Structure formats: structure tokens, C-alpha cells
Amino acid sequence: MSGQADRASGLAARYAAALYDLADEQGALDTVAGDLKSLRKMIDDSDDFRRFIKSPVLTRAEQGAAIKAISEKAGLNALTQKFLGLVAANRRLFALPGIISAFLATLAARRGEVAAEVTSAAALSETQLGAIAAALKQTDGRKISLSSKVDPSILGGLIVRVGSRMVDSSIKSKLQRLKLAMKGVG
């Protein structure tokens, strides 16, 4: 299983590197990064979209047509649209979340930033995200490239990932730790 995960992450890294090089050549790094963040939000927000990119049942043509329609409707840059078409034609849409993460991590690293992700039970305001980024910058000392996602299952609190480090202050995790502690009592 981990061998399969390693291959998938290697695949995502190769696609991300190719997209990064193309976007850099065309001076479209920020535009493509914005497109990918929008795409990640679409994936995070839609069960149907997640099922679509993972579906082995759809043909190349069906996946290609659907991803073209989605990217046009979302107003994605022409380079991003062509890239998504290539990914669909190669039947690699399942790797899209990894490709997005790898691209954004590469962009952040080349800019001397640290990629961080905040997961919350409800959407955070720009002010809240700015405060989190400032606190992380103060802790880490480097500029933070912050992305956020919503996971109602954590109930409350935050899960913050900075590079390979993670701080989980979610209510869900606290309840799980309490449950484990209570098993030892009595």
C-alpha cells in the first residue's frame, strides 16, 4: 500500500513540476496558483467532484469533456485548462489533489515561504486567516503561504499543518483523547 502511495506522490510531483515550469515560462505562476487553489476548494467542497476525479468508470473522452466544461465555467486560465485536459487524457485526475499540493509547495519553497494549511469546522474570515498567518510567521520566522479548508467533522478548534509538523486542537481529537483516558479509569 505504501508503495502505491509513493508512486502516486511521485506522479503528482512530476506533473506539478511540469506545470510549474510551464507557468514560470509564461509568467503565469500566480494565476495558475490561484486557479489551483480554486480547484482545490471545488474538490474539498463537492463530494460529486471528488467522486468524478476518482472514477475509473468514466472514459477518457467523458473525463476530458467534463473537466473542460468545469474549468471553462470556473474561468480558469488557458494554461490551467490545457493542463487539466492533459491530466484527464492521461487518466490521472485521481492525482489532482496531490498535484495541487505539490505545485503550491514548490511555489512557496522557491519564494522562501513555508506552506501551511489550516482546517477548521467552519469557514474562517480573511482577518482570522491573516492572524493565523502572522502567528505562524512569528513562530517559524519565514513568510507563510496559508491555505484553508473546512471539515465540519472536527466540531471546533483548528488543525494546523506547517510543513511536516501538525498541531491538532480540534474538539474531535480532544474528545477522542478523553475517551481513551476514560477507558483506563475504573
matplotlib code that plots the C-alpha trace (Angstrom):
import matplotlib.pyplot as plt

x = [0.0, 2.7, 4.5, 1.3, 1.1, 4.8, 4.1, 1.1, 3.0, 5.9, 3.4, 1.8, 5.3, 6.2, 3.0, 3.3, 6.9, 5.9, 3.1, 5.4, 7.9, 5.3, 3.7, 7.1, 8.0, 4.7, 4.9, 1.7, 2.8, 0.4, -2.5, -2.1, -1.6, -4.9, -6.6, -5.3, -6.4, -9.9, -9.8, -8.8, -11.7, -14.0, -12.7, -12.9, -16.5, -18.0, -18.5, -19.6, -16.4, -14.2, -16.1, -15.7, -11.9, -11.5, -14.0, -12.5, -15.8, -15.7, -13.9, -11.0, -13.4, -16.0, -13.5, -11.9, -15.2, -16.3, -13.1, -13.1, -16.6, -15.8, -12.6, -14.3, -17.2, -14.8, -12.9, -9.6, -6.6, -5.9, -2.7, -4.5, -7.3, -4.9, -3.0, -6.3, -7.2, -3.8, -4.3, -7.7, -6.4, -3.7, -6.4, -4.6, -7.4, -7.2, -3.8, -5.2, -5.2, -1.6, -0.6, -2.2, -0.4, 3.0, 2.7, 1.8, 4.5, 7.1, 5.9, 6.1, 9.6, 11.0, 9.7, 11.2, 7.8, 6.5, 3.3, 0.7, -2.8, -5.5, -8.5, -11.5, -15.1, -16.4, -15.0, -12.6, -12.6, -9.7, -9.0, -8.8, -6.6, -4.3, -4.0, -3.1, -0.5, 1.0, 1.2, 2.8, 5.3, 6.3, 6.8, 8.6, 10.3, 9.6, 6.7, 3.7, 1.7, -1.6, -4.4, -7.6, -10.2, -13.4, -14.1, -17.3, -16.4, -13.7, -16.6, -14.5, -10.9, -8.2, -5.8, -2.7, -0.1, 3.2, 5.5, 5.7, 4.5, 0.9, -0.9, -4.4, -6.5, -9.8, -12.6, -12.9, -9.3, -9.8, -12.9, -11.0, -8.2, -10.7, -12.4, -9.1, -8.3, -11.7, -11.1, -8.1, -10.2, -12.4]
y = [0.0, 2.5, 1.6, 2.7, 5.9, 6.6, 6.1, 8.4, 11.1, 10.8, 11.0, 14.2, 15.7, 15.1, 16.7, 19.6, 20.2, 20.2, 22.7, 24.9, 25.1, 25.9, 28.6, 30.1, 30.3, 32.1, 34.3, 32.9, 31.4, 33.5, 33.0, 29.2, 29.1, 31.0, 28.5, 25.5, 27.0, 27.5, 23.9, 22.6, 24.4, 22.8, 19.4, 20.0, 21.4, 18.8, 15.1, 14.7, 16.4, 14.1, 11.1, 12.3, 12.7, 9.3, 7.4, 4.6, 4.1, 7.3, 7.1, 9.5, 11.4, 11.8, 12.9, 15.3, 16.8, 17.2, 18.8, 21.1, 22.3, 22.7, 24.6, 26.9, 27.6, 28.3, 30.8, 29.1, 30.3, 28.7, 27.1, 25.5, 24.3, 22.7, 21.1, 19.7, 18.4, 16.6, 15.1, 13.9, 12.5, 10.5, 9.3, 10.9, 13.1, 11.0, 12.6, 16.2, 16.9, 15.8, 17.7, 20.9, 20.4, 19.7, 22.8, 25.1, 23.7, 24.1, 27.7, 28.5, 26.9, 28.8, 32.1, 31.3, 30.7, 27.8, 26.2, 25.9, 24.5, 25.3, 23.0, 24.4, 23.3, 26.5, 28.9, 31.4, 35.1, 36.8, 38.6, 35.3, 33.7, 36.8, 36.5, 32.8, 33.5, 36.3, 34.0, 31.2, 33.7, 34.8, 31.2, 30.0, 33.2, 32.7, 34.0, 31.7, 30.6, 29.7, 27.7, 26.8, 24.1, 23.3, 19.9, 20.1, 16.7, 18.3, 20.0, 23.1, 24.2, 24.0, 21.6, 23.4, 21.8, 23.6, 21.6, 18.2, 19.4, 19.3, 20.8, 19.4, 21.4, 20.1, 19.2, 15.9, 14.9, 16.2, 14.0, 11.0, 11.6, 11.9, 8.7, 6.9, 8.3, 7.2, 3.6, 3.5, 4.7, 2.4]
z = [0.0, 0.9, -2.4, -4.2, -2.2, -3.0, -6.8, -6.6, -4.8, -7.3, -10.1, -8.6, -8.1, -11.7, -13.1, -10.6, -11.7, -15.4, -14.7, -12.6, -15.4, -18.0, -15.7, -14.9, -18.7, -19.4, -16.3, -15.0, -11.7, -9.6, -12.0, -12.1, -8.3, -7.9, -10.3, -8.4, -5.1, -6.6, -7.9, -4.5, -2.9, -5.5, -4.7, -1.0, -1.2, -3.5, -2.9, -6.6, -7.9, -5.7, -7.0, -10.6, -10.4, -8.8, -11.0, -13.1, -14.9, -17.0, -20.3, -21.2, -23.5, -20.8, -18.2, -20.7, -21.7, -18.1, -16.9, -19.9, -19.0, -15.3, -16.0, -18.5, -16.2, -13.3, -15.6, -15.2, -17.2, -20.6, -19.4, -16.4, -18.7, -21.1, -18.2, -16.8, -20.2, -20.4, -16.9, -17.9, -21.2, -19.3, -16.8, -13.9, -12.5, -9.3, -8.6, -8.8, -5.1, -4.8, -7.9, -6.5, -3.1, -4.8, -7.1, -4.3, -2.0, -4.8, -5.4, -1.7, -1.4, -4.3, -2.9, 0.5, 2.0, 4.1, 3.0, 5.8, 5.9, 8.5, 8.8, 10.7, 11.4, 9.7, 7.1, 8.6, 7.6, 5.9, 9.2, 11.1, 8.4, 8.5, 12.2, 12.0, 9.2, 11.3, 14.4, 12.3, 10.8, 14.2, 15.3, 12.2, 11.1, 7.4, 5.3, 5.4, 2.3, 4.0, 2.7, 4.5, 4.3, 6.1, 7.8, 9.9, 11.4, 13.7, 15.5, 16.5, 17.1, 14.4, 12.8, 11.6, 9.3, 8.7, 6.5, 8.2, 11.6, 12.8, 15.7, 16.3, 18.7, 17.3, 19.6, 17.8, 18.8, 22.4, 22.7, 21.3, 23.8, 26.7, 25.6, 25.7, 29.1, 30.4, 29.3, 31.7, 34.6, 36.7]

ax = plt.figure().add_subplot(projection="3d")
ax.plot(x, y, z, "-o")
ax.set_aspect("equal")
plt.show()
